[in-house]
Amino acid sequence: MPVVSAMPDLALPLLALLAVACAGVVVLWRRSRRLAASLDQAESALDDIALRGVAPGLMPREHFERQLDAYSNDHVAFGVLCLDLDNLGFVNAAYGHGCGDAVIASAARRLARALPPHAAATRLGGDEFAVALCGTRDDAHRTALALRAALGRPHLIDGHELCVDVSIGIALHPQHGAGAQLVQFAGAARRAIKLAGGAAHAEFEASMGVDLRERAERVAALRGAVQRGELTLVYQPKIDARSLQITAAEALLRWNHGSRGVVAPATFIPEAERHGLIGAIGRWVIEEACRQAGAWRERGMRIRVAVNISGAQLRQDDLVTHLEACLRRHRIPPSRFTCEITESVAMEDTSVTRAAFERLRQAGVHVSIDDFGTGFSSLASLRRLPAAELKIDRSFVTDLASSEEARSIVRSIVQMARALEIRVVAEGV
């Protein structure tokens, strides 16, 4: 029969193909084993190179974490220090990232040399390091002081003496936890130090972890605050001292948080600037203030409206373009709109700041220097700005009745403003 007679003819070729396939599988399996071994060796070599590239004496992070677990399992008292170099951004901006990397390497070498006996250290990433050492709380604090002194000395890089400070957070076992959790808590303490100005060390407190979680949750909620309609403006009137008539209104931003109620701008505006959210919020404020000013004009109320402009907004290329579009859309004359800019931002003598002020001048809007008296303005510097108004800081106005120094400062500000023919506003009356 045809089918039966064909089977012997096909069997041999099929067996040969099967044998070749099996041999190929064996070869591929052996090659994959050799490739995996080579990759392991390469990764180990890269770890060694990366470690040597930072400083001898520092260990890979995986080894460091295993050391923490060993300390924890042995139930010994030990501490973890998290270090972060301050002012490194300034070094990068002034001398380039190559110098910044050299400062990190120099700091790593000093860290390795300054470690007490039997201490372990690793680089967490960037300019952050961690140290684990057996001992008491006093031992951890003494080590923090020693490391600050060692790393805080000037670093000689390409002929430049570059200085960076150090912020150090401390977490202890068993008081604060065990294992890698201590790195997290020491990092929280370090971040608290950085927010307070840096160049110090501090021990972890429970409130630090809570504050960080609350801040993270607040930033996450702030990202959608505009879309959810949670932002509102309230208006503080400006009253003419002679006529006692309302001549202007300053728009003040408020955030109606879904669960926390009203959040003050002093709390969330710095976070918005830090996390790149100020652009969307600032555009919403300008749009809403123009909308309200247009509604007032339709009712016959010719009131000048003022909004606060942050330093981050002032550096945005589209600030004036957006402002002009909003003014046209709501039929507001530019001369009836005021941008309030703090004295510290206004006195930044940078090309970006000067260009922003020039664009505001060309747009025809009024510029008000806010919180005046708290910085270092001079008559010469004010003459370069297109300012139409100075706002005396509230602290001086509050102390007028009781402080001769406050009265002298206010008197000087008024005289300076008169010389420049600039309007004066007193805050906090």
C-alpha positions in Angstrom: 0.0 0.0 0.0 1.3 3.5 -0.8 1.2 5.0 2.6 2.8 2.0 4.4 5.5 1.6 1.8 6.5 5.3 2.1 7.1 5.2 5.9 10.5 3.5 5.8 11.6 6.0 3.1 10.8 9.0 5.4 12.0 7.6 8.7 15.7 8.0 8.1 15.6 11.7 7.0 13.4 12.5 10.0 15.7 10.8 12.4 18.7 12.7 10.9 16.9 16.0 11.2 16.0 15.2 14.8 19.6 14.4 15.7 20.9 17.6 14.1 18.2 19.6 16.1 19.2 17.9 19.4 22.9 18.7 18.7 22.0 22.3 18.0 20.1 22.5 21.3 23.0 21.2 23.2 25.4 23.7 21.5 23.0 26.6 22.2 22.6 25.5 25.8 26.4 25.3 26.3 26.8 28.7 24.7 24.1 30.2 26.9 25.9 28.9 30.0 29.2 30.3 28.8 27.4 33.6 28.0 25.7 33.8 31.4 29.1 33.1 33.1 30.7 35.8 31.0 28.0 38.3 32.0 28.4 37.5 35.6 32.1 38.1 35.3 31.6 41.3 33.4 29.1 42.6 36.0 31.5 41.7 38.8 34.3 43.5 37.0 32.1 46.6 36.4 31.2 46.7 40.1 34.8 46.6 40.9 35.7 49.3 38.4 32.8 51.5 39.6 33.9 51.0 43.2 37.5 51.8 42.5 36.4 54.8 40.4 34.8 56.3 43.4 37.3 55.5 46.2 39.1 52.5 47.7 37.4 51.4 50.9 33.8 51.9 49.7 31.7 48.8 49.1 28.9 48.1 46.6 25.5 48.9 47.9 24.4 45.2 47.9 27.3 44.3 50.1 26.5 47.3 52.4 22.9 46.2 52.8 24.0 42.7 53.7 26.3 44.2 56.3 23.4 46.1 57.8 21.4 42.8 57.9 24.3 41.1 59.7 24.5 43.9 62.3 20.8 43.7 62.8 20.8 39.9 63.2 23.6 40.0 65.7 21.5 42.4 67.8 24.4 44.8 68.2 24.0 48.6 68.7 25.0 50.4 65.5 24.2 53.6 63.6 23.7 54.5 60.0 24.8 57.9 58.6 23.5 59.3 55.3 25.6 62.1 53.8 24.9 64.6 51.1 27.2 67.2 49.7 25.8 70.8 49.8 26.4 73.5 47.2 27.4 70.9 44.5 25.0 72.5 42.1 26.9 75.8 42.4 30.1 74.0 41.6 28.6 72.3 38.5 27.2 75.7 37.3 30.4 77.6 37.9 33.1 75.1 36.9 31.3 72.4 34.9 30.1 68.9 35.8 33.6 67.5 35.4 34.7 69.6 38.4 31.6 68.5 40.2 32.4 64.8 39.6 36.0 65.4 40.8 34.7 66.9 44.0 32.5 63.9 44.6 35.5 61.6 44.0 37.6 63.7 46.4 34.9 63.6 49.0 34.6 59.8 48.6 38.3 59.3 49.2 38.3 61.5 52.3 35.2 59.6 53.5 37.0 56.3 53.2 40.1 57.6 55.0 38.1 59.1 57.8 36.0 56.0 58.6 36.5 54.7 62.1 37.7 51.0 62.4 35.2 48.3 61.4 32.9 50.8 59.7 31.3 50.1 56.3 30.5 52.8 53.7 28.9 52.9 50.2 27.9 55.4 47.6 24.1 55.6 47.3 24.3 57.6 44.0 25.3 61.0 42.9 26.8 62.9 45.8 25.0 60.7 48.5 26.9 58.2 50.7 26.0 56.0 53.6 28.1 54.8 56.6 27.3 52.0 59.1 29.3 51.7 62.3 28.9 49.7 65.5 28.6 51.8 68.6 26.4 54.1 70.7 24.5 57.2 69.8 27.5 59.3 71.0 29.8 57.3 68.6 27.5 58.1 65.7 27.4 61.8 66.5 31.2 62.0 67.0 31.7 60.3 63.6 29.3 62.7 62.0 31.3 65.7 63.3 34.6 64.0 62.1 33.2 63.4 58.6 31.8 67.0 58.3 35.3 68.3 59.2 37.0 66.0 56.7 34.7 66.5 53.8 34.2 70.2 54.5 37.8 71.2 53.8 38.5 72.8 50.4 38.9 70.4 47.5 41.7 71.4 45.1 40.4 70.7 41.6 42.2 71.9 38.5 43.8 74.7 40.5 40.6 75.8 42.1 39.8 75.5 45.9 36.2 74.3 45.8 34.3 74.2 49.1 31.2 72.1 49.8 29.4 71.6 53.1 27.9 68.3 54.2 24.5 67.4 55.5 24.3 64.2 57.6 21.3 62.3 58.9 21.6 59.7 61.6 19.5 56.6 62.4 20.2 54.1 65.2 19.6 50.4 65.8 17.5 49.3 67.6 15.8 52.7 68.4 14.8 53.5 64.9 14.6 50.2 63.1 16.8 47.6 61.5 18.5 46.7 58.2 17.9 48.9 55.1 15.1 50.7 56.9 17.8 52.7 58.7 19.1 54.1 55.5 15.6 55.4 54.7 15.3 57.0 58.1 18.8 58.5 58.1 18.0 59.8 54.6 14.8 61.5 56.0 16.9 63.2 58.7 19.5 64.3 56.1 16.7 65.8 53.9 15.4 67.7 56.9 18.8 69.2 57.4 19.0 70.2 53.8 15.7 72.0 54.0 16.9 73.8 57.1 20.0 75.1 55.2 22.4 72.2 55.4 25.9 72.1 56.8 24.8 70.2 59.9 23.9 66.8 61.2 20.8 65.5 63.0 19.3 62.3 64.4 16.1 60.9 62.9 12.8 61.8 64.6 9.5 60.2 63.8 8.0 63.5 62.7 10.6 63.7 59.9 9.2 60.6 58.2 5.6 61.9 58.7 6.5 65.3 57.2 8.1 63.7 54.2 5.0 61.5 53.6 2.7 64.5 54.0 4.8 66.5 51.6 4.8 63.8 49.0 1.0 63.4 49.3 0.5 67.1 49.1 2.6 67.4 46.0 0.7 64.5 44.4 -2.6 66.3 45.2 -1.3 69.6 44.0 -0.6 68.2 40.5 -4.3 67.9 39.9 -5.5 70.9 41.9 -6.1 73.1 38.9 -8.1 70.5 37.0 -10.2 69.7 40.0 -11.1 73.4 40.6 -9.5 73.4 44.0 -7.6 76.7 43.6 -9.3 80.0 44.3 -8.4 83.7 44.5 -9.3 86.1 47.3 -8.8 89.8 46.9 -7.2 92.1 49.4 -8.1 95.8 48.7 -5.6 98.6 48.4 -6.9 101.8 49.8 -5.8 105.3 49.0 -4.6 106.9 52.3 -6.0 110.3 51.3 -9.4 109.5 49.8 -9.9 106.2 51.6 -11.2 104.8 48.3 -10.4 101.3 47.1 -8.1 101.8 44.1 -6.8 98.3 43.5 -7.0 94.7 44.7 -4.3 92.1 45.2 -5.2 88.6 44.2 -4.2 86.1 46.9 -4.1 82.4 46.0 -5.7 79.8 48.2 -5.9 76.0 47.8 -9.0 74.3 49.1 -7.6 70.8 49.7 -10.1 68.0 49.5 -9.4 66.7 53.0 -7.1 69.2 54.7 -9.2 72.3 54.1 -7.6 75.6 53.1 -3.8 75.4 52.5 -1.8 78.6 52.8 0.3 79.6 49.7 3.4 79.8 51.9 3.1 76.0 52.3 2.4 74.9 48.8 4.0 77.5 46.5 7.6 76.6 47.4 6.7 72.9 46.7 5.1 73.9 43.4 8.3 75.7 42.4 10.5 72.8 43.5 8.5 70.2 41.6 7.9 72.1 38.4 4.2 72.8 39.0 4.4 76.6 39.3 4.0 77.1 35.6 0.4 75.7 35.4 -0.6 77.3 38.7 0.8 80.7 37.7 -1.0 80.7 34.3 -4.2 79.8 36.1 -3.8 82.7 38.5 -3.2 85.2 35.7 -6.2 84.0 33.7 -8.5 84.0 36.7 -7.4 87.5 37.9 -7.9 88.9 34.4 -11.3 87.2 34.2 -12.3 88.8 37.6 -11.0 92.2 36.5 -13.0 92.0 33.3 -16.2 91.2 35.3 -15.6 94.1 37.6 -15.1 96.5 34.6 -18.4 95.4 33.1 -20.0 96.4 36.4 -18.3 99.8 36.2 -15.6 99.1 38.8 -12.3 100.3 37.4 -10.0 98.6 39.9 -6.4 97.8 39.2 -5.7 94.1 39.8 -2.3 92.8 41.1 -0.9 89.2 41.1 2.2 87.8 42.7 4.9 86.6 40.3 7.4 84.1 41.6 11.0 83.9 40.6 10.4 80.6 38.8 7.6 82.3 36.8 9.8 85.3 35.9 12.3 82.9 34.3 9.6 81.3 32.1 9.9 82.4 28.4 6.1 82.5 27.9 5.1 84.5 31.0 4.6 87.8 29.2 3.1 86.2 26.1 0.5 84.5 28.2 -0.2 87.6 30.3 -0.8 89.7 27.1 -3.2 87.1 25.7 -5.2 87.1 28.9 -5.4 90.9 29.0 -6.7 91.0 25.4 -9.1 88.1 26.0 -10.7 89.9 29.0 -10.3 93.5 27.6 -8.1 94.7 30.4 -5.7 97.6 29.6 -2.2 96.6 30.5 -1.7 99.8 32.6 -4.5 98.5 34.9 -2.7 95.3 35.7 0.2 94.9 38.2 2.8 92.2 38.6 4.2 92.0 42.2 7.7 90.7 42.4 9.6 90.2 45.7 12.6 92.4 46.3 15.0 89.5 46.5 13.9 88.3 43.0 13.8 91.8 41.5 17.4 92.5 42.6 18.8 89.3 40.9 21.3 90.8 38.5 21.0 88.2 35.8 20.4 88.4 32.1 17.2 86.4 32.4 15.7 88.7 35.1 16.7 91.9 33.2 15.1 90.5 30.0 11.9 89.6 31.9 11.6 93.1 33.3 12.2 94.6 29.9 9.4 92.4 28.4 7.0 93.5 31.2 7.9 97.1 30.5 7.2 96.8 26.8 3.9 95.1 27.5 2.9 98.2 29.5 2.0 96.4 32.8 2.9 97.9 36.1 5.6 96.3 38.2 5.5 96.4 42.0 8.5 95.5 44.2 7.0 93.4 47.1 8.4 92.9 50.6 10.6 96.0 50.1 13.1 96.7 52.9 14.1 93.1 53.6 16.8 92.9 50.9 19.7 95.1 49.7 18.2 97.4 47.2 19.8 100.7 46.4 18.7 103.8 44.5 20.9 102.9 41.6 19.5 99.4 41.3 15.9 100.6 41.5 16.5 103.1 38.7 17.2 100.2 36.4 13.9 98.6 37.0 10.5 99.6 35.4 8.9 99.6 38.9 5.8 101.7 39.4 5.3 100.8 43.1 7.1 99.8 46.3 5.4 97.7 48.9 6.9 98.2 52.4 7.3 94.9 54.1 4.6 94.2 56.8 7.2 93.7 59.5 8.3 97.4 59.4 4.7 98.7 59.3 3.8 96.5 62.3 6.7 98.0 64.3 6.1 101.7 63.4 4.5 102.5 66.7 7.2 101.0 68.9 10.5 101.0 66.9 12.5 104.1 65.9 14.5 101.9 63.7 11.4 100.8 61.8 10.3 104.4 61.5 13.7 105.4 60.1 13.6 102.6 57.5 10.1 103.5 56.4 11.0 107.1 56.2 14.0 106.3 53.9 11.9 104.1 51.7 9.3 106.8 51.2 11.9 109.4 50.4 13.5 107.0 47.9 10.2 106.3 46.3 9.4 110.0 46.0 12.8 110.7 44.4 11.9 108.1 41.7 8.2 109.1 41.5 7.1 105.6 42.6 3.9 104.9 44.4 4.3 103.5 48.0 2.1 100.8 49.5 2.2 99.9 53.2 1.4 96.3 54.0 -0.5 95.2 57.1 -2.2 98.5 58.1 
